[in-house]
Amino acid sequence: MAEIVDARGLSCPEPVLLTLEAIKRLGKGELEILVDTDTSKENVSRAANSMGWQISELIKEESFYRIRIKKD
């Protein structure tokens, strides 16, 4: 099961910083990030890609986005 970073309610750059922190800690595997703004969704996705992680799933829930990223 993927580790979850719940960044709902946080303003940028906090969601990106929390995501990068988890990426560095994990090194590889799967990570799920929860954000509630379009800006955070874009910034987290861009940061993950820049670290070599792939977006495996992007789900729009009722009031937030669920971003799943992975690195083999």
ChimeraX commands (.cxc) that place a marker at each C-alpha (Angstrom):
marker #1 position 0.00,0.00,0.00 radius 0.5
marker #1 position 1.21,3.47,-0.88 radius 0.5
marker #1 position 2.23,5.99,1.75 radius 0.5
marker #1 position -0.21,8.92,1.89 radius 0.5
marker #1 position 0.70,12.60,2.11 radius 0.5
marker #1 position -2.42,14.53,3.12 radius 0.5
marker #1 position -1.78,18.13,2.06 radius 0.5
marker #1 position -5.41,19.21,1.94 radius 0.5
marker #1 position -5.95,22.67,3.36 radius 0.5
marker #1 position -2.31,23.65,2.93 radius 0.5
marker #1 position -1.10,26.48,0.69 radius 0.5
marker #1 position 1.78,26.16,-1.73 radius 0.5
marker #1 position 4.63,25.53,-1.33 radius 0.5
marker #1 position 3.70,23.25,1.61 radius 0.5
marker #1 position 2.14,20.41,-0.47 radius 0.5
marker #1 position 5.22,20.37,-2.73 radius 0.5
marker #1 position 7.62,20.40,0.22 radius 0.5
marker #1 position 5.76,17.53,1.94 radius 0.5
marker #1 position 5.76,15.56,-1.32 radius 0.5
marker #1 position 9.49,16.10,-1.91 radius 0.5
marker #1 position 10.22,15.12,1.69 radius 0.5
marker #1 position 8.31,11.83,1.22 radius 0.5
marker #1 position 10.00,11.19,-2.16 radius 0.5
marker #1 position 13.44,11.59,-0.59 radius 0.5
marker #1 position 12.51,9.36,2.34 radius 0.5
marker #1 position 11.09,6.59,0.14 radius 0.5
marker #1 position 13.57,6.70,-2.74 radius 0.5
marker #1 position 11.23,4.55,-4.84 radius 0.5
marker #1 position 7.86,2.86,-4.66 radius 0.5
marker #1 position 4.40,4.40,-4.55 radius 0.5
marker #1 position 3.12,7.56,-2.96 radius 0.5
marker #1 position -0.36,9.07,-2.82 radius 0.5
marker #1 position -0.77,12.81,-2.35 radius 0.5
marker #1 position -4.06,14.48,-1.44 radius 0.5
marker #1 position -4.47,18.16,-2.37 radius 0.5
marker #1 position -7.49,20.40,-2.66 radius 0.5
marker #1 position -6.52,23.08,-5.20 radius 0.5
marker #1 position -5.70,23.07,-8.90 radius 0.5
marker #1 position -2.49,24.97,-8.18 radius 0.5
marker #1 position -1.30,22.37,-5.68 radius 0.5
marker #1 position -2.23,19.58,-8.10 radius 0.5
marker #1 position -0.13,21.14,-10.87 radius 0.5
marker #1 position 2.82,22.02,-8.62 radius 0.5
marker #1 position 2.96,18.60,-6.93 radius 0.5
marker #1 position 2.73,16.82,-10.30 radius 0.5
marker #1 position 5.51,18.96,-11.76 radius 0.5
marker #1 position 7.75,18.46,-8.70 radius 0.5
marker #1 position 7.24,14.67,-8.78 radius 0.5
marker #1 position 8.09,14.53,-12.49 radius 0.5
marker #1 position 11.22,16.60,-11.95 radius 0.5
marker #1 position 12.39,14.00,-9.39 radius 0.5
marker #1 position 11.87,11.15,-11.87 radius 0.5
marker #1 position 8.55,9.92,-10.48 radius 0.5
marker #1 position 5.65,9.12,-12.81 radius 0.5
marker #1 position 2.03,10.10,-12.25 radius 0.5
marker #1 position 0.25,6.73,-12.24 radius 0.5
marker #1 position -3.21,8.05,-11.42 radius 0.5
marker #1 position -4.94,11.39,-10.96 radius 0.5
marker #1 position -8.41,11.22,-9.50 radius 0.5
marker #1 position -10.74,14.16,-8.94 radius 0.5
marker #1 position -12.74,13.42,-5.82 radius 0.5
marker #1 position -15.65,15.57,-4.69 radius 0.5
marker #1 position -13.55,18.20,-2.90 radius 0.5
marker #1 position -9.93,17.22,-3.56 radius 0.5
marker #1 position -7.47,15.52,-5.90 radius 0.5
marker #1 position -5.85,12.14,-5.28 radius 0.5
marker #1 position -2.45,12.00,-7.05 radius 0.5
marker #1 position -0.71,8.64,-7.18 radius 0.5
marker #1 position 2.94,8.65,-8.18 radius 0.5
marker #1 position 5.45,5.84,-8.50 radius 0.5
marker #1 position 9.08,5.13,-9.22 radius 0.5
marker #1 position 10.58,1.70,-9.85 radius 0.5
marker link #1:1,2 radius 0.2
marker link #1:2,3 radius 0.2
marker link #1:3,4 radius 0.2
marker link #1:4,5 radius 0.2
marker link #1:5,6 radius 0.2
marker link #1:6,7 radius 0.2
marker link #1:7,8 radius 0.2
marker link #1:8,9 radius 0.2
marker link #1:9,10 radius 0.2
marker link #1:10,11 radius 0.2
marker link #1:11,12 radius 0.2
marker link #1:12,13 radius 0.2
marker link #1:13,14 radius 0.2
marker link #1:14,15 radius 0.2
marker link #1:15,16 radius 0.2
marker link #1:16,17 radius 0.2
marker link #1:17,18 radius 0.2
marker link #1:18,19 radius 0.2
marker link #1:19,20 radius 0.2
marker link #1:20,21 radius 0.2
marker link #1:21,22 radius 0.2
marker link #1:22,23 radius 0.2
marker link #1:23,24 radius 0.2
marker link #1:24,25 radius 0.2
marker link #1:25,26 radius 0.2
marker link #1:26,27 radius 0.2
marker link #1:27,28 radius 0.2
marker link #1:28,29 radius 0.2
marker link #1:29,30 radius 0.2
marker link #1:30,31 radius 0.2
marker link #1:31,32 radius 0.2
marker link #1:32,33 radius 0.2
marker link #1:33,34 radius 0.2
marker link #1:34,35 radius 0.2
marker link #1:35,36 radius 0.2
marker link #1:36,37 radius 0.2
marker link #1:37,38 radius 0.2
marker link #1:38,39 radius 0.2
marker link #1:39,40 radius 0.2
marker link #1:40,41 radius 0.2
marker link #1:41,42 radius 0.2
marker link #1:42,43 radius 0.2
marker link #1:43,44 radius 0.2
marker link #1:44,45 radius 0.2
marker link #1:45,46 radius 0.2
marker link #1:46,47 radius 0.2
marker link #1:47,48 radius 0.2
marker link #1:48,49 radius 0.2
marker link #1:49,50 radius 0.2
marker link #1:50,51 radius 0.2
marker link #1:51,52 radius 0.2
marker link #1:52,53 radius 0.2
marker link #1:53,54 radius 0.2
marker link #1:54,55 radius 0.2
marker link #1:55,56 radius 0.2
marker link #1:56,57 radius 0.2
marker link #1:57,58 radius 0.2
marker link #1:58,59 radius 0.2
marker link #1:59,60 radius 0.2
marker link #1:60,61 radius 0.2
marker link #1:61,62 radius 0.2
marker link #1:62,63 radius 0.2
marker link #1:63,64 radius 0.2
marker link #1:64,65 radius 0.2
marker link #1:65,66 radius 0.2
marker link #1:66,67 radius 0.2
marker link #1:67,68 radius 0.2
marker link #1:68,69 radius 0.2
marker link #1:69,70 radius 0.2
marker link #1:70,71 radius 0.2
marker link #1:71,72 radius 0.2
view
